[in-house]
Amino acid sequence: MDDRKDGGSLWNEVVSQVKMLLPTEMERNRTERYFPLMHSPRLENDEFIVAVNEQIQVEMFTNLYAQLIQEVLQTSGIKVKSVRFVVEKKPEAEKPPLPIQRPKPSAAKTEPRTQLQDVHPPISSTMPMHENYTFHNFVVGPSNSFAHAAATAVAKNPGETSYNPLFIYGGTGLGKTHLMEAIGHYVLAKMPSKSVCYITSETFLNEYINAIQNKTIAAFRERYRKVDLLLLDDVQFIADKFNVQEEFFNTFNSLMGLRKQVVMTSDVAPKDLKGCEERLIGRFQQGMVVEIESPSYETRLAILKFKMAARQHIIPDEILKFIAENIRSHVRAIEGALNRVLTFVDLNQNLPLTLEITQHLLKDSIAEEKVIKDLTVDEIMRTVSIFYGVKIEDILSPCRTQTLVTPRQVAMFLSCKLTTKSLPEIGRSFDKSHATVHHGAQTIQKRLDVESDLKKSVEEIVSRLGRKFSDLG
């Protein structure tokens, strides 16, 4: 077996087997995003070759999957010495040349400069970027590694990758804005001739309204359509605002036609942006859509250690582990808890920091975590739908196939356990009777006692919601 056809025929089986070997549900779900980026698998002599579109994918996928793929092939009787990822564009994915090309940069070399204020060209928006929101200060973990890799690829080659536009989504405080601004900082530092615009969609809306009122709409359009990198934060804010959607649609098309880079963030995926025109959602999805998930315990602990080192403090591991275990909702909450502890240390240098003192210092934060995570039914449904790979509309539908019944009943069970809503209120959210909700929740409760796979799935969903399995009672 040394040709493309035979190698390709192995691929579906390889993907299936690799997925089964991954230890956590999160890692297995991640393959649904990662493996579609791979193509043209084939055997060449004693190597198994897998093509990807970007160099950053070669590095990431080699670390994650090369050894596993080799093990699967050898178990199947296919003797290969190595698995190698290579950069190789899909022929059908190549885009025709656009009529308007960006002028090539001058061959003259520019001396590198590290002070960002020295290299800023004119920027079309006055919104400042946070000086600490850089790639160096971003802690990478399983929940954000793909988003980080995509952002890095965009920063190194803005407008030149298949990640255009780059759409980053996830819950509050998980690092979307940090990654977006890190791209901006990197481009400003490494490519000082490029103009970068960071703006929130709310500010974009307000500037658009002012431009209409002051009859300066032409200047408004010119300002945003001449930037090399547009960073638009919280794009969900323009939902239901159809005039500004029309304006942004035209701005977006203009930038893409000129091969400029667009990066956007949102609380939800493009397909879940209610109140946005279909054509705009289609544009958002034409590049790369990546999710930042809630950080795992290991990532939370890594964040704490990184921030502690930056502040030049030494905190006992017991204290850091306590914070990581109890502050789970998002990165900003983790940083806030650490800041409270470090402030106490600074103000009480003669008093040793103990676990009991930490518990007292963070009692309000821990209580707030429980309030924050006395979740809405909608958030539970969204998390369950993402985990199982089904649409929220399907969960709410009357369809009773097993692939939908289990997600629906899991969502009902968690809504009963993690919210203060009554059964009738939960029933209204699901378009079902309270008796149906009660039956669904009871069914999952019984299955958890005997089905280990279901228990692992529910544990993973609960973790993504920022709670512990023991919180279910």
C-alpha positions as a Markdown table, in Angstrom:
| # | Residue | x | y | z |
|---|---|---|---|---|
| 1 | Met | 0.0 | 0.0 | 0.0 |
| 2 | Asp | 2.0 | 3.0 | -1.2 |
| 3 | Asp | -0.3 | 5.1 | -3.2 |
| 4 | Arg | -2.8 | 7.9 | -2.5 |
| 5 | Lys | -5.9 | 5.9 | -3.1 |
| 6 | Asp | -5.0 | 3.2 | -0.5 |
| 7 | Gly | -3.8 | 5.7 | 2.1 |
| 8 | Gly | -7.0 | 7.7 | 1.6 |
| 9 | Ser | -9.2 | 4.6 | 2.1 |
| 10 | Leu | -7.7 | 4.1 | 5.6 |
| 11 | Trp | -8.6 | 7.6 | 6.7 |
| 12 | Asn | -12.1 | 7.2 | 8.0 |
| 13 | Glu | -11.1 | 4.2 | 10.1 |
| 14 | Val | -8.0 | 6.0 | 11.4 |
| 15 | Val | -10.0 | 9.0 | 12.5 |
| 16 | Ser | -12.6 | 6.8 | 14.2 |
| 17 | Gln | -9.9 | 4.8 | 16.1 |
| 18 | Val | -7.9 | 7.9 | 17.1 |
| 19 | Lys | -11.0 | 9.4 | 18.6 |
| 20 | Met | -11.6 | 6.3 | 20.7 |
| 21 | Leu | -8.1 | 6.4 | 22.1 |
| 22 | Leu | -8.4 | 10.0 | 23.3 |
| 23 | Pro | -8.9 | 10.0 | 27.1 |
| 24 | Thr | -11.4 | 12.8 | 27.6 |
| 25 | Glu | -14.7 | 13.8 | 26.0 |
| 26 | Met | -13.3 | 17.3 | 25.4 |
| 27 | Glu | -10.4 | 15.9 | 23.3 |
| 28 | Arg | -12.7 | 13.6 | 21.4 |
| 29 | Asn | -15.1 | 16.5 | 20.6 |
| 30 | Arg | -12.2 | 18.6 | 19.5 |
| 31 | Thr | -11.4 | 16.1 | 16.7 |
| 32 | Glu | -14.7 | 17.3 | 15.1 |
| 33 | Arg | -13.0 | 20.6 | 14.5 |
| 34 | Tyr | -9.5 | 19.5 | 13.9 |
| 35 | Phe | -9.7 | 16.5 | 11.5 |
| 36 | Pro | -11.8 | 18.3 | 8.8 |
| 37 | Leu | -8.7 | 20.6 | 8.5 |
| 38 | Met | -6.7 | 17.6 | 7.3 |
| 39 | His | -6.8 | 16.3 | 3.8 |
| 40 | Ser | -5.1 | 14.1 | 1.1 |
| 41 | Pro | -4.0 | 11.3 | 3.5 |
| 42 | Arg | -1.8 | 8.7 | 1.8 |
| 43 | Leu | 0.9 | 6.1 | 2.2 |
| 44 | Glu | 4.2 | 7.0 | 0.6 |
| 45 | Asn | 6.7 | 4.2 | 1.1 |
| 46 | Asp | 7.0 | 3.8 | 4.8 |
| 47 | Glu | 5.5 | 7.2 | 5.7 |
| 48 | Phe | 1.8 | 8.1 | 6.2 |
| 49 | Ile | 1.4 | 11.7 | 4.9 |
| 50 | Val | -1.5 | 14.0 | 6.0 |
| 51 | Ala | -1.8 | 17.4 | 4.4 |
| 52 | Val | -3.0 | 20.6 | 6.0 |
| 53 | Asn | -3.3 | 24.2 | 4.8 |
| 54 | Glu | -1.1 | 26.1 | 7.4 |
| 55 | Gln | 2.3 | 25.5 | 9.0 |
| 56 | Ile | 0.8 | 26.2 | 12.4 |
| 57 | Gln | -1.4 | 23.2 | 11.9 |
| 58 | Val | 1.6 | 21.0 | 11.1 |
| 59 | Glu | 3.1 | 21.9 | 14.5 |
| 60 | Met | -0.1 | 21.5 | 16.5 |
| 61 | Phe | -1.4 | 18.3 | 14.9 |
| 62 | Thr | 2.1 | 16.6 | 14.9 |
| 63 | Asn | 2.1 | 17.1 | 18.7 |
| 64 | Leu | -1.5 | 16.0 | 19.2 |
| 65 | Tyr | -2.0 | 13.2 | 16.7 |
| 66 | Ala | 1.0 | 11.9 | 14.9 |
| 67 | Gln | 1.9 | 9.2 | 17.5 |
| 68 | Leu | -1.7 | 8.1 | 17.9 |
| 69 | Ile | -2.2 | 7.8 | 14.1 |
| 70 | Gln | 0.9 | 5.7 | 13.8 |
| 71 | Glu | -0.3 | 3.4 | 16.6 |
| 72 | Val | -3.7 | 3.0 | 14.9 |
| 73 | Leu | -2.0 | 2.2 | 11.6 |
| 74 | Gln | 0.3 | -0.4 | 13.1 |
| 75 | Thr | -2.5 | -2.0 | 15.0 |
| 76 | Ser | -4.3 | -2.4 | 11.7 |
| 77 | Gly | -1.3 | -4.2 | 10.2 |
| 78 | Ile | 0.0 | -1.2 | 8.3 |
| 79 | Lys | 3.7 | -0.9 | 9.0 |
| 80 | Val | 4.8 | 2.8 | 8.9 |
| 81 | Lys | 7.9 | 4.3 | 10.4 |
| 82 | Ser | 6.4 | 7.7 | 10.8 |
| 83 | Val | 3.4 | 10.0 | 10.3 |
| 84 | Arg | 4.1 | 13.3 | 8.8 |
| 85 | Phe | 2.0 | 16.4 | 8.4 |
| 86 | Val | 2.8 | 18.7 | 5.4 |
| 87 | Val | 1.5 | 22.0 | 4.2 |
| 88 | Glu | -0.4 | 21.4 | 1.0 |
| 89 | Lys | -3.3 | 23.5 | -0.2 |
| 90 | Lys | -6.4 | 21.8 | -1.4 |
| 91 | Pro | -6.7 | 22.4 | -5.2 |
| 92 | Glu | -10.5 | 23.1 | -4.9 |
| 93 | Ala | -10.0 | 25.4 | -2.0 |
| 94 | Glu | -7.7 | 27.8 | -3.9 |
| 95 | Lys | -9.4 | 31.1 | -4.5 |
| 96 | Pro | -9.1 | 32.9 | -7.9 |
| 97 | Pro | -7.1 | 36.1 | -8.0 |
| 98 | Leu | -9.0 | 39.1 | -6.8 |
| 99 | Pro | -9.2 | 42.1 | -9.1 |
| 100 | Ile | -7.8 | 44.4 | -6.6 |
| 101 | Gln | -4.4 | 43.5 | -5.2 |
| 102 | Arg | -2.6 | 45.0 | -2.3 |
| 103 | Pro | 0.6 | 46.8 | -3.4 |
| 104 | Lys | 3.7 | 44.8 | -2.5 |
| 105 | Pro | 5.8 | 46.1 | 0.4 |
| 106 | Ser | 9.0 | 47.9 | -0.4 |
| 107 | Ala | 12.1 | 45.7 | -0.5 |
| 108 | Ala | 13.9 | 48.1 | 1.8 |
| 109 | Lys | 14.3 | 46.5 | 5.3 |
| 110 | Thr | 12.9 | 48.3 | 8.3 |
| 111 | Glu | 14.8 | 48.2 | 11.6 |
| 112 | Pro | 12.8 | 46.3 | 14.2 |
| 113 | Arg | 11.3 | 48.4 | 17.0 |
| 114 | Thr | 9.9 | 47.2 | 20.2 |
| 115 | Gln | 8.1 | 50.3 | 21.5 |
| 116 | Leu | 4.6 | 50.1 | 20.1 |
| 117 | Gln | 4.1 | 53.8 | 20.4 |
| 118 | Asp | 7.0 | 54.4 | 18.0 |
| 119 | Val | 5.5 | 52.3 | 15.2 |
| 120 | His | 1.8 | 53.1 | 15.2 |
| 121 | Pro | 0.6 | 54.4 | 11.8 |
| 122 | Pro | -2.6 | 56.5 | 11.8 |
| 123 | Ile | -5.4 | 54.3 | 13.2 |
| 124 | Ser | -9.0 | 54.9 | 12.2 |
| 125 | Ser | -10.4 | 54.4 | 15.7 |
| 126 | Thr | -9.2 | 56.0 | 19.0 |
| 127 | Met | -10.0 | 52.9 | 21.1 |
| 128 | Pro | -6.9 | 51.8 | 22.9 |
| 129 | Met | -5.7 | 48.2 | 23.2 |
| 130 | His | -4.8 | 46.8 | 26.6 |
| 131 | Glu | -1.0 | 46.8 | 26.9 |
| 132 | Asn | -0.9 | 43.4 | 28.6 |
| 133 | Tyr | -3.1 | 41.6 | 26.1 |
| 134 | Thr | -0.2 | 40.0 | 24.2 |
| 135 | Phe | 0.5 | 36.5 | 23.1 |
| 136 | His | 3.3 | 36.4 | 25.7 |
| 137 | Asn | 0.7 | 37.0 | 28.5 |
| 138 | Phe | -1.8 | 34.5 | 27.1 |
| 139 | Val | -1.8 | 31.1 | 28.9 |
| 140 | Val | -2.5 | 28.3 | 26.5 |
| 141 | Gly | -4.5 | 25.2 | 27.5 |
| 142 | Pro | -6.7 | 22.5 | 25.9 |
| 143 | Ser | -9.7 | 24.9 | 26.1 |
| 144 | Asn | -8.1 | 27.6 | 23.9 |
| 145 | Ser | -5.2 | 26.0 | 22.0 |
| 146 | Phe | -6.9 | 26.0 | 18.7 |
| 147 | Ala | -8.0 | 29.6 | 19.0 |
| 148 | His | -4.5 | 30.6 | 20.0 |
| 149 | Ala | -3.0 | 28.7 | 17.1 |
| 150 | Ala | -5.4 | 30.4 | 14.6 |
| 151 | Ala | -4.8 | 33.9 | 16.1 |
| 152 | Thr | -1.0 | 33.3 | 15.9 |
| 153 | Ala | -1.3 | 32.3 | 12.2 |
| 154 | Val | -3.4 | 35.4 | 11.5 |
| 155 | Ala | -1.0 | 37.7 | 13.3 |
| 156 | Lys | 2.0 | 36.4 | 11.3 |
| 157 | Asn | 0.3 | 36.7 | 7.9 |
| 158 | Pro | -2.7 | 39.0 | 8.2 |
| 159 | Gly | -5.0 | 38.7 | 5.2 |
| 160 | Glu | -2.9 | 35.9 | 3.7 |
| 161 | Thr | -4.2 | 32.8 | 5.4 |
| 162 | Ser | -7.4 | 30.8 | 5.0 |
| 163 | Tyr | -8.4 | 32.2 | 8.4 |
| 164 | Asn | -10.0 | 35.3 | 7.0 |
| 165 | Pro | -12.2 | 36.4 | 8.6 |
| 166 | Leu | -11.2 | 34.9 | 12.0 |
| 167 | Phe | -14.3 | 34.6 | 14.2 |
| 168 | Ile | -13.6 | 33.8 | 17.9 |
| 169 | Tyr | -16.5 | 33.0 | 20.2 |
| 170 | Gly | -17.0 | 31.9 | 23.8 |
| 171 | Gly | -18.4 | 32.9 | 27.1 |
| 172 | Thr | -17.6 | 36.1 | 29.1 |
| 173 | Gly | -14.1 | 36.4 | 30.5 |
| 174 | Leu | -12.5 | 33.5 | 28.6 |
| 175 | Gly | -9.9 | 35.5 | 26.7 |
| 176 | Lys | -11.5 | 36.4 | 23.3 |
| 177 | Thr | -10.6 | 40.1 | 23.6 |
| 178 | His | -7.1 | 39.2 | 24.8 |
| 179 | Leu | -6.4 | 37.0 | 21.8 |
| 180 | Met | -7.9 | 39.6 | 19.4 |
| 181 | Glu | -5.8 | 42.4 | 20.8 |
| 182 | Ala | -2.7 | 40.2 | 20.9 |
| 183 | Ile | -3.0 | 40.0 | 17.1 |
| 184 | Gly | -3.2 | 43.8 | 16.9 |
| 185 | His | -0.1 | 44.2 | 19.2 |
| 186 | Tyr | 1.9 | 41.7 | 17.2 |
| 187 | Val | 1.1 | 43.3 | 13.8 |
| 188 | Leu | 1.9 | 46.8 | 15.1 |
| 189 | Ala | 5.2 | 45.6 | 16.5 |
| 190 | Lys | 6.3 | 43.4 | 13.5 |
| 191 | Met | 4.7 | 45.2 | 10.6 |
| 192 | Pro | 4.7 | 49.0 | 11.5 |
| 193 | Ser | 3.6 | 50.0 | 8.0 |
| 194 | Lys | 0.2 | 48.4 | 8.5 |
| 195 | Ser | -2.8 | 50.2 | 10.0 |
| 196 | Val | -4.7 | 48.5 | 12.8 |
| 197 | Cys | -8.2 | 49.3 | 14.0 |
| 198 | Tyr | -9.6 | 47.9 | 17.2 |
| 199 | Ile | -13.2 | 48.8 | 18.0 |
| 200 | Thr | -16.2 | 47.4 | 19.7 |
| 201 | Ser | -19.4 | 46.9 | 17.6 |
| 202 | Glu | -21.2 | 49.3 | 20.0 |
| 203 | Thr | -18.7 | 52.0 | 19.2 |
| 204 | Phe | -19.0 | 51.2 | 15.5 |
| 205 | Leu | -22.7 | 51.6 | 15.8 |
| 206 | Asn | -22.4 | 54.9 | 17.6 |
| 207 | Glu | -19.9 | 56.3 | 15.1 |
| 208 | Tyr | -22.2 | 55.2 | 12.3 |
| 209 | Ile | -25.2 | 57.1 | 13.9 |
| 210 | Asn | -23.1 | 60.2 | 14.4 |
| 211 | Ala | -21.9 | 60.0 | 10.8 |
| 212 | Ile | -25.4 | 60.0 | 9.5 |
| 213 | Gln | -26.5 | 62.8 | 11.8 |
| 214 | Asn | -23.4 | 64.9 | 10.9 |
| 215 | Lys | -23.6 | 64.0 | 7.2 |
| 216 | Thr | -20.1 | 62.5 | 7.3 |
| 217 | Ile | -20.9 | 59.0 | 6.2 |
| 218 | Ala | -18.4 | 59.1 | 3.3 |
| 219 | Ala | -15.6 | 59.9 | 5.7 |
| 220 | Phe | -16.8 | 57.2 | 8.1 |
| 221 | Arg | -16.7 | 54.6 | 5.3 |
| 222 | Glu | -13.3 | 55.7 | 4.1 |
| 223 | Arg | -11.8 | 55.4 | 7.6 |
| 224 | Tyr | -12.9 | 51.8 | 8.1 |
| 225 | Arg | -12.3 | 50.6 | 4.6 |
| 226 | Lys | -8.6 | 51.6 | 4.4 |
| 227 | Val | -7.3 | 49.7 | 7.4 |
| 228 | Asp | -5.1 | 46.6 | 7.0 |
| 229 | Leu | -6.4 | 44.8 | 10.1 |
| 230 | Leu | -9.9 | 45.4 | 11.5 |
| 231 | Leu | -10.5 | 44.0 | 15.0 |
| 232 | Leu | -14.3 | 44.1 | 15.9 |
| 233 | Asp | -15.2 | 43.1 | 19.4 |
| 234 | Asp | -18.6 | 41.8 | 20.6 |
| 235 | Val | -20.1 | 41.6 | 17.2 |
| 236 | Gln | -23.4 | 40.2 | 18.7 |
| 237 | Phe | -24.2 | 43.8 | 19.7 |
| 238 | Ile | -25.3 | 44.7 | 16.1 |
| 239 | Ala | -28.0 | 42.0 | 16.2 |
| 240 | Asp | -31.4 | 43.4 | 15.3 |
| 241 | Lys | -29.8 | 46.6 | 14.1 |
| 242 | Phe | -30.2 | 46.1 | 10.4 |
| 243 | Asn | -29.0 | 49.5 | 9.1 |
| 244 | Val | -25.6 | 49.1 | 10.8 |
| 245 | Gln | -25.5 | 45.5 | 9.7 |
| 246 | Glu | -25.9 | 46.7 | 6.1 |
| 247 | Glu | -23.1 | 49.2 | 6.6 |
| 248 | Phe | -20.8 | 46.6 | 8.2 |
| 249 | Phe | -21.7 | 44.1 | 5.4 |
| 250 | Asn | -20.4 | 46.5 | 2.8 |
| 251 | Thr | -17.3 | 47.4 | 4.9 |
| 252 | Phe | -16.6 | 43.7 | 5.4 |
| 253 | Asn | -16.9 | 43.0 | 1.6 |
| 254 | Ser | -14.6 | 46.0 | 0.8 |
| 255 | Leu | -11.9 | 44.8 | 3.2 |
| 256 | Met | -12.1 | 41.2 | 2.0 |
| 257 | Gly | -11.9 | 42.3 | -1.6 |
| 258 | Leu | -8.6 | 44.1 | -0.8 |
| 259 | Arg | -7.3 | 41.1 | 1.0 |
| 260 | Lys | -7.3 | 42.9 | 4.4 |
| 261 | Gln | -7.7 | 40.9 | 7.6 |
| 262 | Val | -10.9 | 40.9 | 9.7 |
| 263 | Val | -11.1 | 39.4 | 13.2 |
| 264 | Met | -14.3 | 39.4 | 15.2 |
| 265 | Thr | -15.4 | 38.1 | 18.7 |
| 266 | Ser | -18.8 | 37.1 | 19.9 |
| 267 | Asp | -20.4 | 35.4 | 22.9 |
| 268 | Val | -22.0 | 32.9 | 20.5 |
| 269 | Ala | -21.2 | 31.1 | 17.3 |
| 270 | Pro | -22.2 | 32.8 | 14.0 |
| 271 | Lys | -25.1 | 30.4 | 13.5 |
| 272 | Asp | -26.5 | 31.3 | 16.9 |
| 273 | Leu | -26.4 | 35.1 | 16.3 |
| 274 | Lys | -30.1 | 35.8 | 16.5 |
| 275 | Gly | -31.2 | 39.0 | 14.7 |
| 276 | Cys | -28.3 | 38.9 | 12.2 |
| 277 | Glu | -29.0 | 38.7 | 8.5 |
| 278 | Glu | -28.2 | 35.3 | 6.9 |
| 279 | Arg | -25.8 | 36.9 | 4.4 |
| 280 | Leu | -23.8 | 38.4 | 7.1 |
| 281 | Ile | -23.7 | 35.2 | 9.1 |
| 282 | Gly | -22.5 | 33.5 | 5.9 |
| 283 | Arg | -19.6 | 36.0 | 5.6 |
| 284 | Phe | -18.6 | 35.3 | 9.2 |
| 285 | Gln | -18.4 | 31.6 | 8.5 |
| 286 | Gln | -16.4 | 31.7 | 5.3 |
| 287 | Gly | -13.1 | 31.9 | 7.1 |
| 288 | Met | -12.3 | 30.2 | 10.4 |
| 289 | Val | -14.7 | 30.0 | 13.4 |
| 290 | Val | -13.0 | 28.9 | 16.6 |
| 291 | Glu | -14.4 | 28.6 | 20.1 |
| 292 | Ile | -12.7 | 29.4 | 23.5 |
| 293 | Glu | -14.1 | 27.1 | 26.1 |
| 294 | Ser | -14.1 | 27.4 | 29.9 |
| 295 | Pro | -10.6 | 26.6 | 31.2 |
| 296 | Ser | -9.9 | 23.2 | 32.7 |
| 297 | Tyr | -8.6 | 22.8 | 36.2 |
| 298 | Glu | -5.0 | 22.4 | 34.8 |
| 299 | Thr | -5.3 | 25.6 | 32.8 |
| 300 | Arg | -6.8 | 27.5 | 35.7 |
| 301 | Leu | -3.8 | 26.4 | 37.8 |
| 302 | Ala | -1.3 | 27.4 | 35.0 |
| 303 | Ile | -3.0 | 30.8 | 34.8 |
| 304 | Leu | -2.6 | 31.3 | 38.5 |
| 305 | Lys | 1.1 | 30.3 | 38.4 |
| 306 | Phe | 1.8 | 32.6 | 35.5 |
| 307 | Lys | 0.1 | 35.6 | 37.1 |
| 308 | Met | 1.8 | 34.9 | 40.4 |
| 309 | Ala | 5.2 | 34.8 | 38.8 |
| 310 | Ala | 4.5 | 38.1 | 36.9 |
| 311 | Arg | 3.7 | 39.7 | 40.2 |
| 312 | Gln | 6.9 | 38.3 | 41.7 |
| 313 | His | 5.1 | 36.5 | 44.5 |
| 314 | Ile | 5.4 | 33.0 | 45.9 |
| 315 | Ile | 2.1 | 31.5 | 47.0 |
| 316 | Pro | 1.9 | 27.9 | 48.4 |
| 317 | Asp | 0.7 | 25.3 | 45.9 |
| 318 | Glu | -2.1 | 24.4 | 48.3 |
| 319 | Ile | -3.5 | 27.9 | 48.0 |
| 320 | Leu | -3.3 | 28.0 | 44.2 |
| 321 | Lys | -4.9 | 24.6 | 44.0 |
| 322 | Phe | -7.7 | 25.8 | 46.2 |
| 323 | Ile | -8.4 | 28.8 | 44.0 |
| 324 | Ala | -8.2 | 26.8 | 40.8 |
| 325 | Glu | -10.7 | 24.3 | 42.3 |
| 326 | Asn | -13.2 | 26.8 | 43.5 |
| 327 | Ile | -13.0 | 29.7 | 41.0 |
| 328 | Arg | -14.1 | 28.1 | 37.8 |
| 329 | Ser | -16.3 | 30.4 | 35.7 |
| 330 | His | -13.8 | 32.4 | 33.7 |
| 331 | Val | -10.3 | 33.8 | 33.6 |
| 332 | Arg | -11.2 | 37.3 | 34.9 |
| 333 | Ala | -12.7 | 35.7 | 38.0 |
| 334 | Ile | -9.6 | 33.6 | 38.6 |
| 335 | Glu | -7.3 | 36.7 | 38.2 |
| 336 | Gly | -9.6 | 38.7 | 40.6 |
| 337 | Ala | -9.4 | 36.0 | 43.2 |
| 338 | Leu | -5.6 | 35.9 | 42.9 |
| 339 | Asn | -5.3 | 39.7 | 43.1 |
| 340 | Arg | -7.3 | 39.6 | 46.4 |
| 341 | Val | -5.0 | 37.1 | 47.9 |
| 342 | Leu | -1.8 | 38.9 | 46.7 |
| 343 | Thr | -3.2 | 42.2 | 48.0 |
| 344 | Phe | -3.6 | 40.6 | 51.4 |
| 345 | Val | 0.0 | 39.3 | 51.3 |
| 346 | Asp | 1.3 | 42.7 | 50.4 |
| 347 | Leu | -0.6 | 44.4 | 53.3 |
| 348 | Asn | 0.1 | 41.7 | 55.9 |
| 349 | Gln | 3.7 | 40.7 | 55.3 |
| 350 | Asn | 4.2 | 39.5 | 58.8 |
| 351 | Leu | 1.1 | 37.2 | 58.7 |
| 352 | Pro | 1.5 | 33.9 | 57.0 |
| 353 | Leu | -1.0 | 33.0 | 54.3 |
| 354 | Thr | -3.0 | 29.9 | 55.3 |
| 355 | Leu | -5.8 | 28.0 | 53.6 |
| 356 | Glu | -8.2 | 29.2 | 56.3 |
| 357 | Ile | -7.3 | 32.8 | 55.5 |
| 358 | Thr | -7.7 | 32.2 | 51.8 |
| 359 | Gln | -11.1 | 30.6 | 52.3 |
| 360 | His | -12.2 | 33.7 | 54.3 |
| 361 | Leu | -10.8 | 36.1 | 51.7 |
| 362 | Leu | -12.5 | 34.4 | 48.8 |
| 363 | Lys | -15.8 | 33.4 | 50.5 |
| 364 | Asp | -17.7 | 36.1 | 48.6 |
| 365 | Ser | -16.1 | 35.1 | 45.3 |
| 366 | Ile | -16.9 | 31.4 | 45.9 |
| 367 | Ala | -20.5 | 32.4 | 46.8 |
| 368 | Glu | -20.7 | 34.5 | 43.7 |
| 369 | Glu | -19.4 | 31.6 | 41.6 |
| 370 | Lys | -22.5 | 29.7 | 42.7 |
| 371 | Val | -24.8 | 32.6 | 41.9 |
| 372 | Ile | -23.1 | 33.1 | 38.6 |
| 373 | Lys | -23.5 | 29.5 | 37.8 |
| 374 | Asp | -27.1 | 29.3 | 39.0 |
| 375 | Leu | -27.3 | 29.1 | 35.3 |
| 376 | Thr | -30.0 | 30.0 | 32.8 |
| 377 | Val | -31.8 | 27.2 | 31.0 |
| 378 | Asp | -30.6 | 28.7 | 27.7 |
| 379 | Glu | -27.0 | 28.5 | 28.7 |
| 380 | Ile | -27.4 | 24.9 | 29.8 |
| 381 | Met | -29.1 | 24.0 | 26.5 |
| 382 | Arg | -26.4 | 25.8 | 24.5 |
| 383 | Thr | -23.6 | 23.9 | 26.3 |
| 384 | Val | -25.3 | 20.6 | 25.9 |
| 385 | Ser | -26.0 | 21.2 | 22.2 |
| 386 | Ile | -22.4 | 22.0 | 21.6 |
| 387 | Phe | -21.2 | 19.0 | 23.5 |
| 388 | Tyr | -23.5 | 16.5 | 21.6 |
| 389 | Gly | -23.1 | 18.3 | 18.3 |
| 390 | Val | -26.8 | 19.0 | 17.8 |
| 391 | Lys | -28.8 | 22.2 | 17.3 |
| 392 | Ile | -30.8 | 23.8 | 20.0 |
| 393 | Glu | -33.8 | 23.8 | 17.7 |
| 394 | Asp | -33.5 | 20.0 | 17.6 |
| 395 | Ile | -33.4 | 19.7 | 21.4 |
| 396 | Leu | -36.7 | 21.8 | 21.5 |
| 397 | Ser | -38.3 | 19.7 | 18.6 |
| 398 | Pro | -40.7 | 16.8 | 19.2 |
| 399 | Cys | -38.3 | 14.4 | 17.5 |
| 400 | Arg | -37.7 | 11.4 | 19.7 |
| 401 | Thr | -34.6 | 9.7 | 18.1 |
| 402 | Gln | -32.1 | 8.6 | 20.7 |
| 403 | Thr | -29.5 | 11.0 | 19.4 |
| 404 | Leu | -31.8 | 13.8 | 20.5 |
| 405 | Val | -33.6 | 12.3 | 23.4 |
| 406 | Thr | -30.4 | 11.9 | 25.5 |
| 407 | Pro | -29.2 | 15.5 | 25.0 |
| 408 | Arg | -32.7 | 16.8 | 25.6 |
| 409 | Gln | -33.0 | 14.9 | 28.9 |
| 410 | Val | -29.5 | 15.8 | 30.0 |
| 411 | Ala | -30.4 | 19.5 | 29.5 |
| 412 | Met | -33.6 | 19.0 | 31.5 |
| 413 | Phe | -31.7 | 17.2 | 34.3 |
| 414 | Leu | -29.0 | 19.9 | 34.5 |
| 415 | Ser | -31.7 | 22.6 | 34.4 |
| 416 | Cys | -33.4 | 21.0 | 37.4 |
| 417 | Lys | -30.1 | 20.7 | 39.3 |
| 418 | Leu | -28.3 | 23.9 | 38.4 |
| 419 | Thr | -31.0 | 26.5 | 38.3 |
| 420 | Thr | -33.6 | 27.7 | 40.7 |
| 421 | Lys | -36.4 | 27.5 | 38.1 |
| 422 | Ser | -39.5 | 25.5 | 38.8 |
| 423 | Leu | -40.5 | 22.5 | 36.7 |
| 424 | Pro | -43.2 | 24.5 | 34.9 |
| 425 | Glu | -40.7 | 27.2 | 34.1 |
| 426 | Ile | -38.2 | 24.8 | 32.8 |
| 427 | Gly | -41.0 | 23.1 | 30.8 |
| 428 | Arg | -41.8 | 26.3 | 29.1 |
| 429 | Ser | -38.2 | 26.8 | 28.1 |
| 430 | Phe | -38.2 | 23.4 | 26.5 |
| 431 | Asp | -41.8 | 23.7 | 25.1 |
| 432 | Lys | -42.7 | 20.7 | 27.1 |
| 433 | Ser | -44.9 | 20.0 | 30.1 |
| 434 | His | -43.5 | 19.9 | 33.6 |
| 435 | Ala | -44.3 | 16.2 | 33.8 |
| 436 | Thr | -42.1 | 15.6 | 30.7 |
| 437 | Val | -39.2 | 17.6 | 32.3 |
| 438 | His | -39.6 | 15.6 | 35.6 |
| 439 | His | -39.6 | 12.3 | 33.6 |
| 440 | Gly | -36.5 | 13.3 | 31.6 |
| 441 | Ala | -34.6 | 14.4 | 34.7 |
| 442 | Gln | -35.4 | 11.2 | 36.6 |
| 443 | Thr | -34.4 | 9.1 | 33.6 |
| 444 | Ile | -31.0 | 10.7 | 33.5 |
| 445 | Gln | -30.6 | 10.3 | 37.2 |
| 446 | Lys | -31.2 | 6.6 | 37.0 |
| 447 | Arg | -29.0 | 6.1 | 34.0 |
| 448 | Leu | -26.1 | 7.9 | 35.7 |
| 449 | Asp | -26.0 | 5.1 | 38.3 |
| 450 | Val | -25.4 | 2.4 | 35.7 |
| 451 | Glu | -23.9 | 4.1 | 32.6 |
| 452 | Ser | -20.3 | 5.1 | 33.0 |
| 453 | Asp | -20.0 | 6.7 | 29.6 |
| 454 | Leu | -23.1 | 8.9 | 30.3 |
| 455 | Lys | -21.6 | 9.9 | 33.7 |
| 456 | Lys | -18.4 | 11.0 | 32.0 |
| 457 | Ser | -20.3 | 13.0 | 29.5 |
| 458 | Val | -22.4 | 14.8 | 32.2 |
| 459 | Glu | -19.2 | 15.4 | 34.2 |
| 460 | Glu | -17.6 | 17.1 | 31.2 |
| 461 | Ile | -20.7 | 19.2 | 30.5 |
| 462 | Val | -20.9 | 20.2 | 34.2 |
| 463 | Ser | -17.2 | 21.2 | 34.0 |
| 464 | Arg | -17.8 | 23.3 | 31.0 |
| 465 | Leu | -20.6 | 25.1 | 32.9 |
| 466 | Gly | -18.1 | 25.9 | 35.7 |
| 467 | Arg | -19.4 | 23.5 | 38.3 |
| 468 | Lys | -18.3 | 20.2 | 39.9 |
| 469 | Phe | -20.2 | 17.0 | 39.5 |
| 470 | Ser | -20.7 | 16.9 | 43.2 |
| 471 | Asp | -22.7 | 20.1 | 42.9 |
| 472 | Leu | -25.6 | 18.1 | 41.3 |
| 473 | Gly | -26.4 | 16.7 | 44.8 |
